[in-house]
Amino acid sequence: MEHADWLTGGNRRVLAVERIHAAAADLIRERGIDGVGVDEVAARAGCSRATLYRYVGGKRALVDAVMSRAAGAVAAHVEQSLESFENSERIVEAILASVTAIRAEPTLARWFTGSRSRSTDEYLARTPELGRVAISLTRIAPDEEAAGWIVRVVLSLLTWPLGDSAAERRAVERFVEPVFRIRDSL
């Protein structure tokens, strides 16, 4: 009996990584980070556990890759919406557009809905992509402290949303923009 190759039509490594990452993203959307293990991802991707580890590493690497890919897609979308804004106004719009885009992106939105765990929070807290996205979108100097604070503002709005988007805009304009407006005038 001949077995069909699970990766046909291109570079095996690229195809394997793509298929495994897609399976991990699907399962994270369905079950959350804590509800997904490497065995389930391997089964969904149609490969063995050993193949999964060989091509992408373990669960942490999978979650990092899924987070990075989703954050990159959000950043590209938000970047386009910010072209006409500058200085402190750009920061306000970047925060609000990021919150909206994250809520609309199924993989990232899943992390902020339902029950959250310590491991989910640890993944979010240690990912460098969020700080890089904040620096890029706001065009602030590569200041990790300021970027970290902006990420915390976005995460706060996602974790504890205000009544509606107008209330979120008022809060960001009142409490965030003045900090950067002062910086702009220096």
Secondary structure, 3 states (H helix, E strand, C coil): CCCCCCCCCCCHHHHHHHHHHHHHHHHHHHHCHHHCCHHHHHHHHCCCHHHHHHHHCCHHHHHHHHHHHHHHHHHHHHHHHCCCCCHHHHHHHHHHHHHHHHHHCHHHHHHCCCCCCHHHHHHHHHCHHHHHHHHHHHCCCCCHHHHHHHHHHHHHHHHCCCCCHHHHHHHHHHHCHHHHHHHHHC
